[in-house]
Amino acid sequence: MQLIQEVGNKSFKKMPDLKPGSTVRVHQKIKEGEKERVQVFEGLIIAVSAGNGANKTFTVRKIVEGIGVEKVFPIYSPNIAKIQVKKTASVRRSKLYYMRSRSGKSARLKEKHLSDEETNEMQPAPVKEEPVQDAPAQEEVKAEAQETAKEV
């Protein structure tokens, strides 16, 4: 059992911090026949399961034309292209099932809006680029600059 967990932990992609009370945009890949497209589901996270690794899921709820719609997403599903955390709210519960019976003003949560820099998004790790110029070339440029400064 430990071997399965170790292998699973190495293959997981980096995920944003998903908490109940966060409003997220889940970009889900949908295959229709031979075509594949990305559909966005935006809503409130009402629950994050207590599963470990590959078994972990989160439930997102939104209201469509007055009807509540909930979807349960496995966190490490290959069908999830991207997850964006739009805003977070301070909540005191780990499961927000009481939000199912609320609508309008009573469904508001105390929210903290995130700036573009704080917005968590699932992305591949950034690649560091090294400078193109060689060290000897930089020294030559500095020497030429000093010579022209002396002439002036």
Disulfide bonds with the S-S distance in Angstrom:
none
